[in-house]
Structures are given as structure tokens and as C-alpha cells.
């Protein structure tokens, strides 16, 4: 008997376990991005689907670079646990939907072989916004992105997500096979359309006929995903051990709430994800915009408030009544930029968000949320700000968020961001007479309509000044 989670572990009756025979499970999904969010979201939806309608929908989990989660999953026979935490206590479940695990950096050929296999029907992705190689201004491929430049030069030896998708689809076309569906689960607006555009761009440069085949045969449904999943800590793993009776290197804490809205456009079948509560729709954009602007936009504001006030987690910020009021104000401003969302009461949704952010059992660190802000601000803050100005609002709440972000850059002189050098140079040279000027000068950072609005920039400057 091992002292870590494995297929031999005798789990307590209080721990939920896969309700299907894992020995009969066969691969049908390949997933890029073996991170916390995938494990606590898509992994659970797939487990529910298998429990409802068993089929060949096991997940082949691929991490693009780091072998650590792959090695941990291998040591645990593909099992990991999720602890759902709220005021009612903790409940644990072991997830077993993963059937194979690979690190692309060390096992490229096996990844490519899976992509070319007829039993892979869906390829899903949670690789983070920055991993797609999206150009900040023209929204095409950024040839300066290391993965994009490699994959354009070495199409048969990809290292990036888009390169792998193109290589896999090229193999299937060459073999006369049906393609797989590409399902993006990252926080990009119209994420399916974005990924399709990038794939077609790369394919066109490789072979125009391949690009034509992809455009005609492959589907790229957009999706909206939602669940708060903090990065795991020693406390997370200690808590999991107390519930499981053994160590789990991949243990995660999460909240009770989870949501997945998906455009129902699959070229060769899909799991019954609706068994876990997934909603299949014709157009995901209203839901996506709602989540990006209300949840993610508020998260960005809360995270930078927390950094500036020395508060570690979202729950700490939400323990301050003044900051709760600011969060509600921001949500109302964001809601005013939205079209109606089918089946959603926005007031109730906003109340739910406040409750979720205030969950004392969830330790979601502000520094984690603040990572990669330059990649997140366009869809979370800049887009609704432009809509607000177009509707003759002053966009003050969105200016506040940008002011908090700039203030944090200037005060701390550091950030975890793909554009770190440019941002810190702008922070270093920021002029107190116009803090925004050095940031406006960064190519593709602040949209022209906002950069040209003197009144909006004055609101940003006033907010920066409050915090310095």
C-alpha cells in the first residue's frame, strides 16, 4: 500500500470516487494545459459525463512545458482530488477521467501521434491568454512570440499550442481522416473565433490548401468557463491528506460554483458534459462578455486593491466594506455595457459574485490574479471602457482599475507579465503631471479611443495619485 493517492488507495466513504470502471476508459479528448483550472473544471465535467453516459471520453492531459504535473499524475495513476470549500465545510472528490499524461517538451512525437489518432475527437485548451501568440495590435499571429516563431519555422516540430493544432490537423487531412473539434477554454473574447483565426493564419503559411480544408471542415466552438480555483499551497495538500488519508501532490481547493457555456458545434461527437450542468447554446458571446466584464474585471480591480493595501487574498479585500461597495459599483458600471444575457438575471449574478468573492474558505491570492494583466485588460477593462465612452458615460470605474494597476506598477517596480520590461520602463519614467503618458506610448497597450480621451486619462491619473 502506497502513502500517496493511487488506484490501490482505500478511500474513506466520505470521499466521492469515479462512478465508472476506469479500466474500461479509453481516450477521446486531448487537453493542452494540465493546470489547476482544467483539473477543477473540465476534469469534473468529464467525470460527470462519464458517470451519466459512459463512453470513450478519457482525457489525454498534455502540459506544453513543465513535466512536474505530468510526473505527479503518473505517480498517482491519473488520480487527483478536489476539495470543495464553503461555510458548510469541506467535501472531497477523487477525479479519474484522465487516461494518459504527457509533457510535450519531452514527448513531442507521442503528442503528435495522439493528435493524428482517429479516436481523439475533441482537443481542448487551457494554456492562458499569453500562450496563443496573439499580436497585441492586429490580432493575428505575433511572429515575435517564441512559440509562434519556432512553429512557423519548424512546422513538424511544434512547441506552441497553435503549432500543435496545425500539425495535428495537417496529419489528419493527409491521412484522409475527419478532423477533431478545437474547444478553447481560456478567457479570450470569442475564444473559438480567435483560435480559428490563429490556426488558419499559421496553416495558410504552411499550405494554403490545408488552411482551406481547416476552414471548411474544422469547428472551433467558443466557450465560457467559470470557477474560482486558487493555486495549491501546503495547506491545500495537508487538508486533502486529512480527508483522503494519503498524500495527493495534485490536490486542489475550489468553490462550490462552476459554470461552462459552450457553443454546440462539434464535428465528431462530444461527451455528455450537460450531465455536469454545462449549458449548450448557439451563441456564447453574451455569457462570455458577462463573465469577463463582471467577474474577471472585478477580480482585476480587487487584486490590485489588495496589492496596494497589503491584503493577500480576495477574501481579505472583501472583508473591507468600502471595497465591497467599490466592487458593486464596478459591477454596475460593467453591467451597463452588456446586452441581455439569455436566462441570466444580472442583479442575481452580481449578488452571487459578491458572495463567491467573500467566501472565507477560499484563499485566492491577489498576486495570482494580477499576473499577466497586460493580456487580460483588453477584454476585462478596456473593451467595456470603450463601450461606456461610446454611450456617453465617463468610464470612471474602468479608469479606476487602470489607475490601480499603474499605481501598483509604479510603487512595486515589478510584475509578472509578458510585457514586464516595457511596463516597468513606463512606470520608471511616469510623469506625475500625466502618469498615463508613458503607458500610452507602449505599442498596442491602450486602445486609441481611450488614449485620445483626455477626460478619461485624467480620471486614471487622479486614481494613480491617490495611491502614491
Secondary structure, 3 states (H helix, E strand, C coil): CCCECCCCCCCCCCCECCCCCHHHCCEEEEEECCCHHHHHCHHHHHHHHHHHCCCCCEEEEEECCCCHHHHHHHHCCCCEEEEEEECCEEEEEEECCEEEEEECCCCHHHHHHHHCCCCCCEEEECCCHHHHCECCCCCCECCCCHHHHHHHHCCCCCCCHHHHHHHHHHHHHHCCCCCCEEEECCCCCCHHHHHHHHHHHHHHHHCHHHHHHHHHHCCCCCEEEECCCCCCCHHHHHHHHHHHCCECCCCEEECCCCEEEEECCCCCCCCCHHHHCCEEECCCHHHHHHHHHHHHHHHHHHHHHHHHHCCCEHHHHCCCHHHHHHHHHHHHHHHCCCCCCCCCCHHHHHHHHHHHHCCCCCCCEHHHHCCCHHHHHHHHHHHHHHHHHHCCCCCHHHHHHHHHHHHHHHHHCCCCCCCHHHHHHHHHCCECCECCHHHHCCCCCCCHHHHCCHHHHHHHHHHHHHHC
